[in-house]
């Protein structure tokens, strides 16, 4: 950003409205953020722009943005959302097939509302994929899911090998129990 204000940085890529509260105008514009304490190979997180102070040029987000964070404006495509959903379900199907020593009873699915917003006119994209893929699961396996507004999930591992969980966005999470 050099010596640009946040507003100037954003305006160099996309139009910035005159209003201070911009959450609705930017709800499908994910800002990718790397926290100052990110370790090598750690996954970035996404943040939702909430407001822009037109006098100072500062931006406000719905989640913490510590000083020293790196911020990127990102673009998502429907194919990316589709592939990540299908890939996660495919991976879970394979993992369940490998674990023949345990009988699973439920799959818990949580997907970020931000993904739903990014789908635009194709709101059933993920639910269609989930419905199709659930046919591959054992018939006694129940499924439950919902849309959330950001999720806690691992973004990487600490040096000691323990997962580092952070508030994330645009996630698609599956858990078999």
Secondary structure, DSSP 4 states (H G I P E B T S, - for coil): -TT--HHHHHHTTS---SSSB-TTTTTT-PEEEE-TTPPTTPPPEEE-EEEE-TTT--EEESS---TT-EEEE----HHHHHHHHHHHHHHHHHHHHH-TTS---EEEEEEEHHHHHHTTT-TTHHHHHHHHHHTTS-TT-EEEEEEESSEEEEEEE-TTS-EEEEEESS-EEEEE-
